[in-house]
Amino acid sequence: MYTFEFFSSFNRQGILRKATTGALMAALLPAAPLAHAAALSNDARAAIPHDVQQIIVVDYRAMQNSPAAMSLKDRVLPPELKRLETALTSSGLKVDADTDALAFVAFRVPGPDAKSPDQTLIVGIAQGQFHTHDILASFVKSKTKPLVIRNNSVYPMGASGMSVAFLNQTTMVFGDKSAIKAAVDARDGITSNFLTDSDLVNDMILVDTHAVWSLLDAKGTQAMMKSVLGQASQLADYDTVKNRMKGSRYTMDFNNGVRFNMAVNLSDTVTAATVATLMKGVAILKKTQGTPLEKTALDSTTIDSNSGALTVDYSSSDSQFASLLTSPLFQSVVK
């Protein structure tokens, strides 16, 4: 099923390895409306460096309240993100209980020298009502010395090797020191942040009212689509099509069952229609090879193009989606 193909494609690009786990977890939650959406605050947005590869934002409160979602997370959360989340929950700061929204951001930074390729760093951003006074007092009591970057104090998070910096009482960034430095540099205006990328900002406006949402840049989208299309991406003209992919976004909602929506922005309507046709062909092939449950999932997936964008929509009931998670198709794409 295409939804899982998108999820598995993250295996190839750092944070992109199954990083949509938050969306999968959200999909297992009951069909009751969520209390709030996973929108980022102004400080959180400003702390995202400019060269974004992917942003993933989830309703952390809803995730924590679902035993099924937590069980699924343990099976499919990629090491890169599990390391971050484990550092947060085991840091002794007790902030996991106060977190409302959790974001993971992958971004590119130049290599150590001109001959080295760009590197990908990952920073976590947590939003909530944190007891910052008590937390900072505990640092003082334990004589924990911070790394000071201008007006920002970066504290070690226990024995994890990671660190944390509070931007204010409701927003914190955490991860490796190099990733935190890049985040606070962006927030403080020392370097450009993602708010200067009008395309990503415009896409964020379209998705950030949802409980689970993600944005990918052009390179991340190209890598994802290559995985989704499989052998079809080996066609001679695919490189031409690939270079016309400008970015993508997805959301998941589950107020009435499970619904996944994705849009891939392309340079023109003809290219969008061409990619949609390729994906429909792949879907037909997978239907001939899948189980009855997987065929039903594909029947619930609509692939189309609209105004220069490839669109993919999937919907099902909670029980159908939960059953699909045990299917061979799901197992093959999350291993």
Secondary structure, 3 states (H helix, E strand, C coil): CHHHHHHHHHHHCHHHCCCCHHHHHHHCCCCCCCCCCCCCCHHHHHCCECCEEEEEEEEHHHHHCCHHHHHHHHHHCCHHHHHHHHHHHCCCCCCHHHEEEEEEEEEEECCCCCCCCCEEEEEEEEEECCCHHHHHHHHHHCCCCCEEECCEEEEECCCCCCEEEEEECCEEEEECHHHHHHHHHHHCCCCCEHHHCHHHHHHHHHHCCCCEEEEECHHHHHHHHHHHHHHHHHCCCHHHHHCCEEEEEEEEECCCCEEEEEEEEECCHHHHHHHHHHHHHHHHHHHHHCCHHHHHHHHCEEEEEECCEEEEEEEECHHHHHHHCCCHHHHHHHC
